Amino acid sequence: MNLSRKRKKELRKLQQEAGRLWESQQVLVGHAADIAREAGRQLGHLNREKVVPVVQDSYNRHLAPTVERGMKVGKHVVDDKVVPIVGGVVGTALSAWDVANSKRHELMGHKPAPKKKSTGLGSIVAIVLGAAAAIGVVYAAWQALRADDELWVADDPLSPPNA
């Protein structure tokens, strides 16, 4: 497709104007980013100087005493009520289990067999927590290393687009 000299000249002129417009927009966007950065910095100062002290004072006057009382009551209930009851129930159940086992062995005429070392509840909990931690690490690594096609950063933000 051959263009006349006049069309080529008009297209070059249009491309130059588009390039100048592109450069002016880049300068404008840079200036807007500087203003937004300064506004964020000023907002951070305002937050530290005005908002945080008011929230901290309100928390200390109203919520902290209630939370502290609740923690004391909860600790008292757990330490003085729940733990002894659960410990007693578990101890009684284990004692009854041992008595039943020994009676069964006596009736069957077996000598008490030496206890085999088995995987305890603590070991099972540790294995489950370890597996969960490993899965979390693998998932975090996968998220960090997967390819995101939506992320795109221009190589040279000041170069005008080709027309």
Kinemage of the C-alpha trace (Angstrom):
@kinemage 1
@onewidth
@group {chain A} dominant
@subgroup {mainchain}
@vectorlist {calphas} color= white
{ca met a 1} P 0.000 0.000 0.000
{ca asn a 2} L 1.653 3.190 -1.198
{ca leu a 3} L 0.832 6.442 0.502
{ca ser a 4} L 1.215 9.822 -1.045
{ca arg a 5} L 3.839 12.210 0.317
{ca lys a 6} L 1.103 14.368 1.733
{ca arg a 7} L -0.391 11.413 3.702
{ca lys a 8} L 3.058 10.343 4.929
{ca lys a 9} L 3.773 13.901 6.090
{ca glu a 10} L 0.381 14.088 7.871
{ca leu a 11} L 0.972 10.685 9.525
{ca arg a 12} L 4.468 11.715 10.706
{ca lys a 13} L 3.033 14.942 12.104
{ca leu a 14} L 0.275 13.004 13.846
{ca gln a 15} L 2.804 10.555 15.268
{ca gln a 16} L 4.948 13.420 16.595
{ca glu a 17} L 1.909 15.014 18.226
{ca ala a 18} L 0.964 11.656 19.785
{ca gly a 19} L 4.536 11.324 21.092
{ca arg a 20} L 4.433 14.798 22.636
{ca leu a 21} L 1.031 14.036 24.191
{ca trp a 22} L 2.394 10.746 25.568
{ca glu a 23} L 5.400 12.511 27.127
{ca ser a 24} L 3.215 15.212 28.690
{ca gln a 25} L 0.918 12.523 30.129
{ca gln a 26} L 3.921 10.722 31.623
{ca val a 27} L 5.047 13.943 33.310
{ca leu a 28} L 1.509 14.542 34.592
{ca val a 29} L 1.225 10.974 35.937
{ca gly a 30} L 4.611 11.346 37.646
{ca his a 31} L 3.485 14.581 39.282
{ca ala a 32} L 0.217 12.949 40.415
{ca ala a 33} L 2.206 10.058 41.935
{ca asp a 34} L 4.376 12.543 43.853
{ca ile a 35} L 1.272 14.274 45.214
{ca ala a 36} L -0.326 10.951 46.195
{ca arg a 37} L 2.893 9.864 47.933
{ca glu a 38} L 3.027 13.124 49.913
{ca ala a 39} L -0.673 12.821 50.813
{ca gly a 40} L -0.036 9.287 52.118
{ca arg a 41} L 2.906 10.521 54.173
{ca gln a 42} L 0.812 13.339 55.663
{ca leu a 43} L -2.006 10.884 56.407
{ca gly a 44} L 0.484 8.651 58.248
{ca his a 45} L 1.624 11.632 60.342
{ca leu a 46} L -1.979 12.577 61.129
{ca asn a 47} L -2.732 8.987 62.077
{ca arg a 48} L 0.268 8.783 64.433
{ca glu a 49} L -0.329 12.205 65.981
{ca lys a 50} L -4.117 12.325 66.327
{ca val a 51} L -5.907 9.019 65.733
{ca val a 52} L -3.653 6.514 67.523
{ca pro a 53} L -3.502 8.457 70.830
{ca val a 54} L -7.298 8.853 70.942
{ca val a 55} L -7.892 5.166 70.183
{ca gln a 56} L -5.213 4.079 72.677
{ca asp a 57} L -6.662 6.317 75.410
{ca ser a 58} L -10.197 5.090 74.751
{ca tyr a 59} L -9.024 1.462 74.831
{ca asn a 60} L -7.091 2.004 78.073
{ca arg a 61} L -10.045 3.714 79.786
{ca his a 62} L -12.927 1.529 78.598
{ca leu a 63} L -11.899 -1.800 77.171
{ca ala a 64} L -8.635 -2.736 78.917
{ca pro a 65} L -10.144 -3.084 82.429
{ca thr a 66} L -12.945 -5.286 81.115
{ca val a 67} L -10.542 -7.461 79.124
{ca glu a 68} L -8.241 -7.769 82.138
{ca arg a 69} L -11.120 -8.808 84.397
{ca gly a 70} L -12.303 -11.310 81.804
{ca met a 71} L -8.807 -12.781 81.508
{ca lys a 72} L -8.550 -13.147 85.299
{ca val a 73} L -11.959 -14.833 85.521
{ca gly a 74} L -11.177 -17.103 82.581
{ca lys a 75} L -7.806 -18.107 84.042
{ca his a 76} L -9.419 -18.773 87.416
{ca val a 77} L -12.154 -20.931 85.856
{ca val a 78} L -9.700 -22.913 83.731
{ca asp a 79} L -7.071 -23.353 86.463
{ca asp a 80} L -9.390 -23.981 89.406
{ca lys a 81} L -12.400 -25.660 87.790
{ca val a 82} L -11.799 -27.164 84.351
{ca val a 83} L -8.292 -28.605 84.753
{ca pro a 84} L -9.025 -30.471 88.004
{ca ile a 85} L -12.311 -31.864 86.670
{ca val a 86} L -10.804 -33.000 83.368
{ca gly a 87} L -7.763 -34.416 85.146
{ca gly a 88} L -9.994 -36.339 87.551
{ca val a 89} L -12.168 -37.732 84.769
{ca val a 90} L -9.167 -38.782 82.672
{ca gly a 91} L -7.418 -40.296 85.715
{ca thr a 92} L -10.526 -42.238 86.737
{ca ala a 93} L -11.072 -43.498 83.187
{ca leu a 94} L -7.453 -44.624 82.864
{ca ser a 95} L -7.572 -46.335 86.264
{ca ala a 96} L -10.766 -48.166 85.328
{ca trp a 97} L -9.164 -49.205 82.041
{ca asp a 98} L -6.088 -50.555 83.825
{ca val a 99} L -8.214 -52.463 86.337
{ca ala a 100} L -10.360 -53.955 83.566
{ca asn a 101} L -7.266 -54.973 81.596
{ca ser a 102} L -5.620 -56.635 84.592
{ca lys a 103} L -8.843 -58.519 85.478
{ca arg a 104} L -9.215 -59.706 81.892
{ca his a 105} L -5.636 -60.957 81.873
{ca glu a 106} L -6.132 -62.716 85.237
{ca leu a 107} L -9.286 -64.454 84.034
{ca met a 108} L -7.594 -65.608 80.842
{ca gly a 109} L -4.557 -66.831 82.773
{ca his a 110} L -2.094 -64.595 80.984
{ca lys a 111} L 0.836 -63.002 82.636
{ca pro a 112} L 0.908 -59.246 82.300
{ca ala a 113} L 2.662 -58.596 79.028
{ca pro a 114} L 5.298 -55.917 78.903
{ca lys a 115} L 3.886 -52.712 77.578
{ca lys a 116} L 4.710 -51.980 73.967
{ca lys a 117} L 5.821 -48.512 73.150
{ca ser a 118} L 3.052 -47.027 71.061
{ca thr a 119} L 2.505 -43.722 69.397
{ca gly a 120} L 0.903 -41.450 71.955
{ca leu a 121} L -1.559 -38.639 71.512
{ca gly a 122} L 1.226 -36.057 71.733
{ca ser a 123} L 3.104 -37.693 68.873
{ca ile a 124} L -0.012 -37.750 66.712
{ca val a 125} L -0.731 -34.071 67.429
{ca ala a 126} L 2.896 -33.190 66.615
{ca ile a 127} L 2.723 -35.108 63.323
{ca val a 128} L -0.536 -33.387 62.337
{ca leu a 129} L 0.835 -29.926 63.206
{ca gly a 130} L 4.062 -30.659 61.321
{ca ala a 131} L 2.128 -31.790 58.251
{ca ala a 132} L -0.064 -28.665 58.411
{ca ala a 133} L 3.016 -26.445 58.660
{ca ala a 134} L 4.631 -28.225 55.700
{ca ile a 135} L 1.465 -27.807 53.636
{ca gly a 136} L 1.378 -24.107 54.542
{ca val a 137} L 4.996 -23.632 53.448
{ca val a 138} L 4.391 -25.448 50.156
{ca tyr a 139} L 1.252 -23.383 49.490
{ca ala a 140} L 3.052 -20.105 50.258
{ca ala a 141} L 5.921 -21.081 47.949
{ca trp a 142} L 3.462 -22.022 45.209
{ca gln a 143} L 1.682 -18.676 45.545
{ca ala a 144} L 4.974 -16.797 45.413
{ca leu a 145} L 6.372 -18.665 42.421
{ca arg a 146} L 3.321 -19.118 40.217
{ca ala a 147} L 3.142 -17.083 37.027
{ca asp a 148} L 0.697 -14.211 37.021
{ca asp a 149} L -0.219 -13.247 33.500
{ca glu a 150} L -2.211 -10.284 34.770
{ca leu a 151} L 0.880 -8.600 36.221
{ca trp a 152} L 2.530 -6.393 33.674
{ca val a 153} L 5.066 -3.666 34.129
{ca ala a 154} L 6.195 -1.481 31.267
{ca asp a 155} L 9.887 -1.760 30.472
{ca asp a 156} L 10.250 1.888 29.537
{ca pro a 157} L 7.380 4.040 30.813
{ca leu a 158} L 8.496 7.168 28.920
{ca ser a 159} L 8.665 5.645 25.435
{ca pro a 160} L 5.680 6.591 23.302
{ca pro a 161} L 3.523 3.871 21.804
{ca asn a 162} L 4.220 2.910 18.210
{ca ala a 163} L 1.624 4.208 15.758
